[in-house]
Amino acid sequence: MSYDLGQLDSKMNGILEMLERDLTTVRAGRANPHILDKVRVDYYGVPTPIGQVANVVVPEAKSLEIKPWDGSLLKEIEKAIIASPDIDLNPTNDGKIIRLKFPELTEARRKELVKDIKKRAENSKVAIRNARRDELEAAKKRQKDNKITEDELKTVEKDVQDLTDKYIKKIDEIINSKEKEIMTV
């Protein structure tokens, strides 16, 4: 009987993708439209992502321009950006477009950001290890119920550990890349 690790692989891949999405919102000194992903604008009583009510462009490396499709949303977008704890930028509103200027990050702020992304990476690694533990417990139960042999259990344990190692290594690669991006002046 073969043992399918597809579901575990899919679960671990989901954890990795969630980390990657989360890291796109970290401000690394360059203008990145994804930092606005978590910001919601009150659009006729419904909290709506900025990307769904405005065009967000990067005209140059250190600024973003937000042009709402409905001009009446300018003030709401501006308020939402100011209220967002993740952004920490002051928008300028010229009546048609909101501009966000990205100042150079200080060395202390860069180190703070690196510490934060490493914490996020560690949380993802814990989630990967929890998935590994759950899979191994399920395999041991199957062996105890005589659904798989002891040899098959050993093979499953090795395969699960190999899969875990693969995803931990990917997390490390992603974090090292993001750290390099943040620390590059």
C-alpha positions in Angstrom: 0.0 0.0 0.0 1.4 3.4 -0.9 1.1 6.4 1.3 0.0 9.7 -0.3 1.7 12.9 1.0 -0.1 15.1 -1.5 -2.4 16.6 1.1 0.6 17.4 3.5 2.5 18.9 0.6 -0.5 21.1 -0.3 -0.9 22.2 3.3 2.8 23.1 3.6 2.7 24.9 0.3 -0.2 26.9 1.5 1.8 28.0 4.6 4.6 29.0 2.4 2.4 31.0 0.0 0.8 32.7 3.0 4.2 33.8 4.3 5.1 35.1 0.8 1.9 37.1 0.6 2.5 38.5 4.1 6.0 39.6 3.2 4.8 41.5 0.2 3.2 44.0 2.6 6.5 44.7 4.4 7.9 48.1 3.3 11.5 47.6 2.2 12.4 51.1 1.2 11.1 51.0 -2.3 7.6 51.8 -3.4 5.5 48.6 -3.4 1.7 48.7 -4.2 1.3 45.6 -2.0 1.8 47.6 1.2 -1.7 48.8 0.6 -3.2 45.2 0.5 -4.4 45.3 4.1 -5.8 48.8 4.0 -9.6 48.9 3.7 -11.6 51.9 2.5 -15.2 52.6 3.6 -16.9 52.2 0.2 -20.6 52.8 0.7 -20.5 51.1 4.1 -18.4 48.1 2.9 -14.7 47.8 3.9 -13.0 47.5 0.5 -9.3 47.0 -0.5 -7.8 50.1 -2.1 -6.9 48.1 -5.2 -10.6 47.5 -5.9 -11.6 51.2 -5.8 -8.5 52.9 -7.3 -5.6 52.5 -9.7 -2.3 52.2 -7.8 0.9 52.9 -9.8 4.6 53.2 -9.1 5.7 56.3 -11.1 9.2 56.1 -9.5 11.1 53.9 -7.1 10.3 56.0 -4.0 6.6 56.9 -4.6 3.1 55.5 -5.2 0.2 57.2 -6.8 -3.4 56.2 -6.0 -6.1 57.5 -8.4 -9.6 56.5 -7.3 -12.1 55.7 -10.0 -14.7 57.6 -7.9 -13.3 61.0 -7.0 -15.5 61.2 -3.9 -13.3 58.4 -2.3 -10.1 60.6 -2.1 -10.8 61.6 1.5 -11.8 58.1 2.5 -8.6 56.6 1.0 -6.5 59.2 2.6 -8.1 58.6 6.0 -7.6 54.8 5.6 -3.9 55.2 4.8 -3.3 57.5 7.7 -5.2 55.2 10.1 -3.3 52.1 9.0 -0.6 51.1 11.6 1.4 49.1 8.9 2.1 52.0 6.5 3.4 54.9 8.6 3.5 57.3 5.6 1.7 60.6 5.2 -0.2 60.8 2.0 -0.5 64.0 -0.1 -3.8 64.7 -1.8 -3.9 67.1 -4.7 -7.6 66.7 -5.3 -7.3 64.0 -8.0 -4.4 61.7 -6.9 -3.0 60.6 -3.6 0.8 60.3 -3.5 2.8 58.4 -1.0 6.5 59.2 -0.7 8.8 56.5 0.7 11.6 58.0 2.7 14.9 56.1 3.1 14.7 53.6 5.9 17.1 54.2 8.8 19.5 51.5 9.8 17.5 50.9 13.1 14.3 50.6 11.1 15.8 48.1 8.7 17.0 46.0 11.6 13.6 46.2 13.2 12.0 45.0 9.9 14.4 42.1 9.6 13.6 41.1 13.1 9.9 41.2 12.3 10.2 39.1 9.1 12.3 36.5 11.0 9.6 36.3 13.6 7.0 35.7 10.8 9.3 33.1 9.2 9.6 31.3 12.6 5.8 31.3 12.9 5.6 29.7 9.5 8.2 27.1 10.4 6.2 26.2 13.5 3.1 25.8 11.3 5.1 23.5 9.0 6.4 21.4 12.0 2.8 21.2 13.4 1.6 19.8 10.0 4.5 17.3 10.2 3.5 16.2 13.7 -0.1 15.8 12.7 0.8 13.7 9.7 3.2 11.5 11.7 0.6 11.0 14.4 -2.0 9.9 11.7 0.6 7.5 10.2 1.4 6.0 13.6 -2.3 5.5 14.2 -2.7 3.8 10.8 0.2 1.5 11.7 -1.3 0.7 15.1 -4.6 -0.1 13.4 -2.7 -2.4 11.1 -3.4 -0.4 7.9 0.3 0.1 7.2 3.3 -2.0 8.2 6.1 -0.9 10.4 8.4 -0.7 7.4 5.9 1.5 5.6 5.7 3.7 8.7 9.5 4.2 8.7 9.2 5.2 5.0 6.4 7.6 5.7 8.4 9.1 8.6 11.4 9.6 6.3 9.3 11.1 3.5 7.4 13.4 5.9 10.7 14.6 7.3 12.2 15.2 3.8 9.1 17.2 2.8 9.4 19.2 6.1 13.1 19.9 5.4 12.3 21.0 1.9 9.7 23.6 3.1 11.9 24.9 6.0 14.7 25.4 3.5 12.4 27.3 1.2 11.3 29.6 4.1 14.9 30.2 4.9 15.6 31.2 1.2 12.6 33.5 1.1 13.7 35.2 4.4 17.3 35.6 3.3 16.2 37.2 0.1 13.8 39.6 1.9 16.5 40.4 4.4 18.9 41.3 1.6 16.2 43.5 0.0 15.5 45.3 3.3 19.2 45.8 4.2 20.1 47.1 0.7 20.4 50.9 0.8 
